[in-house]
């Protein structure tokens, strides 16, 4: 852990609190999100036994799922699933305490199958599922962890049958400190499944996972945390950067071989070839194309210009 971390970067954390409050207000006044919350709560209420308080999981979506980016890992023989929560304050619970306003409003939550127009019969099933998982994690923690344990068990068996590495992202759209969450017998998921390869992106440079051999973190850059890039590299983390890349026809232009920001120049890893960050070359910037229809137009500084 970094000594005097919050004291040394006090202005940054002051701004972070302000951004969190802005995000909370922003999402609490979004009629689409408010409707998704209500639909999720109704589905949860219908799945809870009023006498025992037990969750009937058959009435609710699975906890683990995948997306096009995770599926890309199969070409490098890694079968990957992720836990997809609602990010920041979407659910009224804050799952990304280090989120800036720019990354909060440009979150992958609204890209791909999460684009807002993908509603069927008045329900956005993808967003409702993510909202359900988030609410259950905070309000039915023990049952949630037991269900997740069972799903990881089955997924690891599937990966073994297919002779592939078993990859799990517990923070596909969140930044929960899973290294602090005990599941069974006072052990974390990393200890309970030592042969599973866990990896995540994080905006908290102070997370301490050096003692966890099967967990890999990549630092995620936004418009506010550039001053932490040097610390991230010192801690052995690569740094992801969303760049304002351009398309030629339907294809993105190739990414540069090196990237520079704040006086630091590093070699580049193309983060869009696959999502399995544990095999990336160390001491590199991981460049990502902007996702979703609005992110390429970002004006907050979250999307970085190419050098």
C-alpha positions in Angstrom: 0.0 0.0 0.0 1.2 3.5 -0.7 2.0 5.6 2.3 0.1 9.0 2.7 -1.7 8.2 -0.5 -4.8 10.2 0.1 -2.9 13.0 1.9 -0.4 13.5 -1.0 -3.2 13.6 -3.6 -5.8 15.5 -1.5 -7.0 17.8 -4.4 -7.6 14.7 -6.6 -9.7 13.0 -4.0 -11.7 16.2 -3.4 -12.5 16.4 -7.1 -13.3 12.7 -7.0 -15.9 13.2 -4.3 -17.4 16.1 -6.3 -17.6 13.9 -9.4 -19.3 11.1 -7.5 -21.9 13.5 -6.2 -22.4 14.8 -9.8 -22.8 11.2 -11.1 -25.3 10.4 -8.3 -27.4 13.4 -9.2 -27.0 12.7 -12.9 -28.3 9.1 -12.7 -31.0 9.8 -10.1 -32.6 12.2 -12.6 -32.4 9.9 -15.6 -35.9 8.6 -16.4 -34.5 5.6 -18.3 -32.4 4.5 -15.3 -35.2 5.1 -12.8 -37.4 2.8 -14.9 -34.8 0.1 -15.0 -34.4 0.3 -11.3 -38.1 -0.1 -10.8 -38.3 -3.1 -13.1 -35.3 -4.8 -11.4 -36.8 -4.3 -8.0 -40.1 -5.9 -9.1 -38.3 -8.9 -10.5 -36.3 -9.3 -7.3 -39.4 -9.0 -5.2 -41.1 -11.8 -7.2 -38.1 -14.0 -6.7 -37.8 -13.6 -2.9 -39.7 -16.0 -0.6 -41.4 -13.6 1.9 -41.3 -16.2 4.7 -37.7 -17.4 4.4 -36.0 -14.5 2.6 -34.4 -17.0 0.2 -33.8 -16.1 -3.4 -35.3 -18.3 -6.1 -32.5 -18.0 -8.6 -34.4 -19.7 -11.4 -36.5 -16.6 -11.7 -33.5 -14.3 -12.1 -30.6 -13.9 -14.6 -27.3 -15.8 -14.2 -24.6 -13.8 -12.4 -21.9 -14.6 -14.9 -22.2 -13.8 -18.6 -20.1 -12.6 -21.5 -19.9 -10.0 -24.2 -18.2 -9.6 -27.6 -14.9 -8.4 -26.0 -14.7 -11.3 -23.6 -15.5 -13.8 -26.4 -12.4 -12.5 -28.2 -10.3 -14.3 -25.6 -11.2 -17.6 -27.0 -8.9 -17.1 -29.9 -6.0 -17.2 -27.4 -7.5 -20.3 -25.7 -9.0 -18.5 -22.7 -12.7 -19.1 -22.0 -13.9 -16.0 -20.2 -17.0 -14.9 -18.3 -17.6 -11.7 -16.4 -19.8 -10.4 -13.6 -21.6 -7.4 -15.0 -22.9 -5.0 -12.4 -24.6 -1.7 -13.0 -21.7 0.9 -12.7 -21.2 3.9 -10.5 -24.6 5.1 -9.1 -26.9 3.5 -11.6 -28.4 1.2 -9.0 -28.2 3.8 -6.1 -25.3 1.7 -4.8 -21.8 3.0 -5.8 -19.9 0.2 -7.5 -17.1 2.5 -8.8 -16.0 4.8 -6.0 -13.0 6.2 -8.0 -15.1 7.0 -11.1 -14.7 10.4 -12.6 -17.7 12.1 -14.3 -16.3 11.5 -17.7 -15.8 7.7 -17.3 -19.2 7.5 -15.5 -21.2 8.9 -18.4 -19.0 7.2 -21.0 -19.2 3.8 -19.3 -19.3 0.6 -21.4 -22.7 0.0 -19.8 -24.3 1.8 -22.7 -22.4 0.2 -25.6 -23.1 -3.0 -27.5 -26.1 -4.8 -26.1 -26.4 -2.1 -23.5 -27.3 0.7 -25.9 -30.4 2.4 -24.7 -32.6 1.8 -27.7 -32.4 -2.0 -27.3 -35.7 -2.3 -25.5 -38.1 -5.1 -26.0 -41.7 -4.7 -24.9 -40.8 -1.8 -22.7 -37.9 -3.7 -20.9 -34.2 -3.4 -21.5 -33.4 -6.9 -20.3 -29.6 -6.4 -20.3 -29.7 -3.3 -18.1 -32.4 -4.9 -15.8 -30.1 -8.0 -15.4 -27.1 -5.9 -14.4 -29.3 -3.9 -12.0 -30.6 -7.1 -10.4 -27.1 -8.5 -9.8 -26.0 -5.2 -8.2 -28.9 -4.9 -5.8 -28.6 -8.6 -4.8 -24.9 -8.2 -4.2 -25.5 -5.4 -1.7 -28.8 -6.6 -0.1 -28.5 -10.4 -0.2 -24.7 -10.7 0.0 -24.4 -14.3 1.4 -26.8 -15.8 -1.0 -25.2 -13.9 -3.9 -21.7 -15.2 -3.0 -22.9 -18.7 -2.8 -24.6 -18.5 -6.2 -21.5 -17.0 -7.7 -19.3 -19.7 -6.1 -21.5 -22.3 -7.8 -21.4 -20.6 -11.2 -17.6 -20.2 -11.1 -17.3 -23.9 -10.2 -19.4 -24.9 -13.2 -17.6 -22.5 -15.5 -14.2 -23.8 -14.4 -15.3 -27.3 -15.2 -16.4 -26.2 -18.7 -13.1 -24.6 -19.4 -11.3 -27.7 -18.3 -13.4 -29.9 -20.6 -12.5 -27.6 -23.5 -8.8 -27.5 -22.5 -8.8 -23.8 -22.2 -7.6 -21.3 -19.6 -10.5 -20.3 -17.3 -10.7 -16.5 -17.1 -13.0 -14.5 -14.9 -13.6 -10.7 -14.7 -15.4 -9.9 -11.5 -15.5 -6.2 -12.3 -16.6 -6.0 -15.9 -18.3 -2.7 -15.3 -17.5 -2.0 -11.6 -14.5 -1.6 -9.3 -15.3 -3.7 -6.3 -12.3 -4.7 -4.1 -12.8 -8.5 -4.3 -9.5 -9.1 -2.6 -11.3 -8.0 0.6 -14.4 -10.1 0.3 -14.5 -13.5 2.1 -16.7 -16.1 0.5 -16.3 -19.5 2.3 -14.0 -20.7 5.1 -12.7 -17.1 5.4 -11.3 -17.4 1.9 -11.6 -15.1 -1.2 -12.6 -16.3 -4.6 -9.0 -16.2 -5.6 -8.1 -18.6 -2.9 -11.0 -20.9 -3.5 -10.3 -21.2 -7.2 -6.5 -21.0 -7.5 -6.5 -22.4 -11.1 -8.9 -19.6 -12.3 -7.2 -16.6 -13.9 -8.9 -13.5 -12.6 -8.3 -10.0 -14.1 -9.8 -6.6 -13.9 -9.4 -2.9 -14.8 -9.2 -0.5 -11.9 -9.1 3.2 -11.2 -7.8 2.7 -7.7 -4.0 2.6 -8.0 -3.7 1.8 -4.3 -5.3 -1.7 -4.5 -2.9 -4.2 -3.0 -3.0 -7.6 -4.8 0.7 -8.5 -4.9 0.0 -11.5 -2.6 -2.6 -12.9 -5.1 -0.8 -14.9 -7.8 -4.0 -15.4 -9.9 -5.3 -11.8 -10.0 -4.1 -9.2 -12.5 -5.1 -5.5 -12.5 -4.6 -2.9 -15.2 -4.9 0.8 -14.2 -7.6 2.6 -16.2 -7.0 6.2 -17.2 -9.8 8.9 -17.2 -9.8 12.6 -17.4 -8.9 13.1 -13.7 -6.3 10.5 -12.7 -3.4 11.2 -15.1 -1.3 12.2 -12.2 -1.4 8.6 -10.9 0.1 7.0 -14.1 3.6 7.0 -12.7 2.5 5.3 -9.5 0.6 2.7 -11.5 3.7 1.8 -13.5 5.8 1.7 -10.3 3.3 -0.8 -8.8 3.7 -3.0 -11.9 0.4 -2.2 -13.6 0.0 -1.3 -17.2 -2.3 1.6 -18.0 -5.3 1.6 -20.4 -6.1 4.6 -22.4 -9.3 5.2 -24.5 -8.1 7.1 -27.6 -9.9 9.2 -30.1 -9.1 6.8 -33.0 -10.6 7.2 -36.5 -12.2 4.7 -38.8 -11.4 4.0 -42.4 -14.6 2.7 -43.8 -15.9 0.3 -41.1 -12.4 -0.5 -39.7 -10.5 1.3 -37.0 -7.1 2.7 -38.0 -4.1 0.8 -36.6 -2.9 1.9 -33.2 0.5 3.5 -32.9 3.5 1.6 -31.7 4.2 4.0 -28.9 2.1 6.5 -26.9 3.1 9.5 -24.8 1.2 11.3 -22.1 2.4 13.5 -19.2 6.0 13.1 -20.3 5.8 9.3 -20.3 6.4 7.4 -23.5 5.7 3.7 -23.5 5.2 0.9 -26.0 1.6 0.1 -26.9 -0.6 -3.0 -26.6 -3.7 -3.1 -28.8 -6.4 -3.6 -26.1 -9.0 -4.4 -28.7 -7.4 -7.6 -30.1 -8.7 -9.4 -27.0 -9.5 -8.6 -23.4 -7.2 -11.0 -21.6 -4.8 -8.5 -20.0 -2.6 -10.9 -17.9 -0.6 -11.8 -21.0 0.1 -8.2 -22.0 3.7 -7.0 -22.2 4.6 -5.2 -19.0 5.3 -1.4 -18.8 3.0 -0.6 -21.6 0.0 1.6 -22.5 -3.0 -0.5 -23.5 -4.9 1.5 -26.1 -8.6 1.1 -26.6 -11.0 2.4 -29.2 -14.0 4.3 -27.9 -17.1 2.1 -27.5 -20.7 3.1 -28.0 -22.1 5.8 -30.3 -21.6 8.8 -27.9 -18.1 8.1 -26.5 -16.2 9.1 -29.6 -17.8 12.6 -29.2 -16.6 12.8 -25.6 -15.6 16.4 -24.5 -14.8 15.7 -20.8 -11.2 14.6 -21.5 -11.9 10.9 -20.8 -11.1 10.1 -24.4 -7.5 11.0 -25.1 -6.2 12.5 -28.3 -3.6 10.5 -30.3 -0.1 12.1 -30.2 
